[in-house]
Amino acid sequence: MGDAVQVLVNSLITGSIYLLAGTGLTLTYGLSRFPNFAFAEFLTFGAYIGYLTMQYPSGCLIVALGTAALATGLLSLAAYFTVFRPLINRHAALIPLMIASIGLGYVIRYSLGEYWSWSALSYQQVWQTFTIGNTHITLLWLYLILAAAATGTVLHLLFVLTKIGKAIRATAANPELAQASGINTERVTLFVWFVGGALAGVAGVFRAADTQLYPMLGWDILLPAFASVVLGGIGSFYGLLAAAAILGVAENFGVVVLQTLGLSTEYRMAVAFLVLILVLIFRPRGLGR
């Protein structure tokens, strides 16, 4: 029983990371209509900013999260202004936008690698651990779960109760009609790109603080985050909530199954993607569509 509870806790932690990262992806895709592969490097960039902040004597996790969110949000805006908006304004097709995002990702990744080196770094923080029976959870994981819960709650209230939230939904559904209705779609797009980048920074800090920091860190999160977005229904925030939870459970219970079968736990993501494929066979448009 204790082991099952620990697996559920681990699933909640994994799902929280995928929710934070996937929310940024699904928000930007909902408006710009292309998968931004440079998002992996946004995650990594936020993690390095958090690492830099934590090196100061007064550095703490909350400050690191806030600094990473701000810096990565600004990086996301810079990417939109300098690379993606010019292409979108020239009516670039999906493939050129994807290639541009991959190229931008390479530039950011190798710049980070050259500046901070390609060796793995550590936040060098010892997180307090709480134990209830055979179940263990660290203070970092509690912060992560709270951050994911707060993100889901705030965005739900944003979409339902605020003008900017309703403008985002209108712009995602029909940008031409939204613009004709008096909505400043460009301002809405900038807001979404900033929020998406900020969430990437937060997810990157949590992942690096829990594991290690290296220039490829973002790619460890990007593929399962994309899987969560696809499973939830591309552009559907509410579908993403369910998808992140499902993949988190599938991945962590998959570890138990692999260990039982005597197989390497490196196949844990294969189990999660198998669940993704099975669900999409019956619901090709995802859970939220």
C-alpha positions in Angstrom: 0.0 0.0 0.0 2.8 2.4 0.9 4.5 1.8 -2.4 1.3 2.5 -4.3 0.9 5.8 -2.5 4.5 6.7 -3.3 3.9 5.9 -7.0 0.8 8.1 -6.9 2.8 11.0 -5.3 5.5 10.5 -8.0 2.8 10.6 -10.6 1.5 13.9 -9.3 5.0 15.4 -9.4 5.6 14.2 -13.0 2.1 15.4 -14.1 2.7 18.8 -12.4 5.9 19.3 -14.5 4.1 18.3 -17.7 1.2 20.6 -16.8 3.4 23.7 -16.4 5.4 23.0 -19.5 2.4 21.9 -21.6 0.4 24.9 -20.7 2.9 27.2 -22.2 3.0 25.1 -25.3 -0.8 24.8 -25.7 -1.4 28.5 -25.2 1.1 29.6 -27.8 -0.1 26.9 -30.3 -3.7 28.0 -29.8 -2.9 31.4 -31.1 0.0 31.0 -33.5 -0.9 27.5 -34.9 2.5 25.9 -35.0 4.6 23.8 -32.6 7.4 25.8 -31.2 10.4 23.4 -30.8 12.5 26.2 -29.3 10.3 25.9 -26.3 12.7 23.2 -25.1 15.4 25.9 -24.9 13.0 28.2 -23.1 12.8 25.6 -20.4 16.6 25.3 -20.3 17.1 29.0 -20.3 14.7 29.4 -17.3 16.6 26.7 -15.5 19.9 28.5 -15.9 18.5 31.8 -14.8 17.2 30.1 -11.7 20.6 28.6 -11.1 22.2 32.0 -11.4 19.8 33.5 -9.0 20.3 30.7 -6.4 24.1 31.4 -6.4 23.5 34.7 -4.5 23.6 34.5 -0.7 20.0 35.9 -0.6 18.9 33.5 -3.3 15.9 31.3 -2.6 13.5 29.2 -4.7 10.7 31.7 -4.8 13.1 34.5 -6.1 14.6 32.0 -8.6 11.1 31.1 -9.9 10.1 34.7 -10.3 13.4 35.8 -12.0 13.3 32.8 -14.3 9.6 33.4 -15.2 10.3 37.1 -16.0 13.5 36.4 -18.0 12.1 33.5 -20.0 8.9 35.4 -20.7 11.0 38.3 -22.2 13.0 35.7 -24.2 9.8 34.3 -25.6 8.6 37.8 -26.6 12.0 38.4 -28.2 11.7 35.2 -30.2 8.2 36.1 -31.3 9.2 39.7 -32.4 12.5 38.7 -34.2 11.7 35.3 -35.7 8.1 34.2 -35.7 6.0 37.4 -36.2 7.9 38.3 -39.4 7.3 34.8 -40.8 3.6 34.8 -39.7 3.1 38.3 -41.3 4.5 36.8 -44.5 2.0 33.9 -44.3 4.7 31.3 -43.8 3.5 27.8 -43.9 3.7 25.3 -41.0 7.0 23.7 -42.0 9.0 26.9 -42.3 7.8 28.0 -38.9 8.8 24.6 -37.4 12.2 24.7 -39.0 12.7 28.3 -37.8 11.8 27.2 -34.2 14.3 24.3 -34.4 17.0 26.7 -35.7 16.3 29.2 -33.0 16.5 26.4 -30.4 19.9 25.4 -31.7 21.2 29.0 -31.3 19.9 29.3 -27.7 21.1 25.8 -26.7 24.7 26.2 -28.0 24.9 29.7 -26.6 23.9 28.4 -23.2 26.4 25.5 -23.6 29.2 27.8 -24.5 28.5 30.2 -21.6 27.8 27.8 -18.8 29.8 24.8 -20.3 28.3 21.5 -21.3 29.0 19.8 -17.9 26.1 19.1 -15.6 25.5 21.6 -12.8 23.5 21.3 -9.6 21.4 23.8 -7.6 23.2 22.4 -4.6 20.1 22.7 -2.4 19.1 20.1 0.2 15.3 20.0 0.3 13.5 19.1 3.5 11.9 15.7 3.3 8.6 14.7 4.9 7.8 11.1 5.6 4.4 9.6 6.3 4.7 5.8 6.7 6.6 4.6 3.6 5.7 7.7 1.6 8.3 10.4 1.1 7.9 13.9 -0.3 10.3 16.8 -0.4 9.6 20.5 0.1 10.5 21.1 -3.5 7.9 18.7 -4.7 5.3 20.4 -2.5 6.2 23.7 -4.1 5.9 22.1 -7.5 2.5 20.7 -6.8 1.2 24.0 -5.4 2.6 25.9 -8.5 0.8 23.5 -10.9 -2.4 23.8 -8.9 -2.1 27.6 -8.8 -1.4 27.7 -12.5 -4.5 25.6 -13.3 -6.7 27.7 -11.0 -5.5 31.1 -12.1 -5.8 30.2 -15.8 -9.3 28.8 -15.3 -10.4 32.0 -13.6 -8.6 34.1 -16.3 -10.4 32.3 -19.1 -13.8 32.5 -17.4 -13.9 35.8 -15.6 -11.6 38.3 -17.3 -11.7 40.2 -20.5 -8.2 39.2 -21.5 -9.2 35.5 -21.0 -12.3 35.8 -23.2 -10.2 37.7 -25.7 -7.7 34.8 -25.8 -10.4 32.3 -26.3 -12.0 34.4 -29.1 -8.6 34.9 -30.8 -7.8 31.2 -30.7 -11.2 30.3 -32.1 -11.3 32.8 -34.9 -8.7 35.6 -35.1 -10.3 37.4 -38.0 -13.7 37.6 -36.3 -12.0 38.6 -33.0 -10.2 41.4 -34.7 -13.4 42.5 -36.4 -15.1 42.6 -33.0 -12.5 45.1 -31.7 -10.1 42.8 -30.0 -6.5 43.8 -30.2 -5.3 40.3 -31.4 -1.6 41.4 -31.5 -1.7 42.5 -27.8 -3.4 39.2 -26.9 -0.7 37.2 -28.8 2.1 39.1 -27.0 0.4 38.4 -23.6 0.1 34.7 -24.4 3.7 34.4 -25.6 5.0 36.1 -22.4 2.9 33.8 -20.2 3.9 30.7 -22.1 7.6 31.6 -21.8 7.2 32.4 -18.1 5.6 29.0 -17.4 8.5 27.4 -19.3 11.0 29.2 -17.0 9.1 27.9 -13.9 9.0 24.3 -15.2 12.7 24.5 -16.1 13.7 25.6 -12.6 11.7 22.9 -10.9 13.1 20.2 -13.2 16.7 21.4 -12.7 16.3 21.8 -8.9 15.0 18.2 -8.7 17.6 16.6 -11.0 20.6 18.3 -12.7 21.1 21.2 -15.1 22.6 20.8 -18.5 22.0 22.3 -22.0 19.7 19.4 -23.2 17.5 19.6 -20.1 14.6 21.1 -22.0 14.4 18.2 -24.4 13.8 15.8 -21.5 10.6 17.7 -20.8 9.6 18.8 -24.3 8.6 15.4 -25.8 6.3 14.4 -22.9 5.0 17.9 -22.7 4.1 17.7 -26.4 2.5 14.3 -25.7 0.4 15.9 -23.0 -0.7 18.7 -25.4 -1.6 16.2 -28.2 -3.4 13.9 -25.8 -5.4 16.7 -24.3 -6.3 18.1 -27.7 -4.0 20.6 -29.2 -4.9 24.1 -28.0 -7.2 22.7 -25.2 -6.2 23.8 -21.7 -8.8 21.7 -19.9 -7.9 18.6 -21.9 -4.2 19.2 -21.0 -5.1 19.1 -17.3 -6.4 15.5 -17.7 -3.7 14.5 -20.1 -0.8 15.6 -17.8 -2.3 13.5 -15.0 -2.8 10.5 -17.2 0.7 10.5 -18.6 2.2 11.1 -15.1 0.4 8.0 -13.8 1.2 6.0 -16.9 4.9 6.8 -16.7 5.3 6.1 -13.0 3.2 3.0 -12.9 5.1 1.9 -16.0 8.3 2.0 -13.9 6.8 -0.5 -11.5 5.7 -2.8 -14.4 9.2 -2.6 -16.0 10.9 -3.4 -12.7 8.6 -6.4 -12.2 9.4 -7.6 -15.7 13.1 -7.1 -15.1 13.4 -4.5 -17.8 15.2 -1.2 -17.8 13.3 1.8 -16.4 14.7 3.8 -19.3 11.6 2.6 -21.2 9.3 4.5 -18.8 8.5 7.1 -21.5 7.7 4.3 -24.0 4.9 3.2 -21.6 3.5 6.7 -21.4 3.6 7.1 -25.2 1.9 3.7 -25.6 -1.0 5.0 -23.5 -1.0 8.1 -25.7 -1.3 6.0 -28.9 -4.1 3.9 -27.4 -6.2 6.9 -26.3 -5.7 8.7 -29.7 -6.9 5.6 -31.6 -10.3 6.0 -29.9 -10.2 9.8 -29.6 -8.0 11.1 -32.5 -8.6 14.7 -31.6 -7.6 14.3 -28.0 -9.5 14.4 -24.7 -10.5 18.1 -24.9 -11.9 18.0 -28.4 
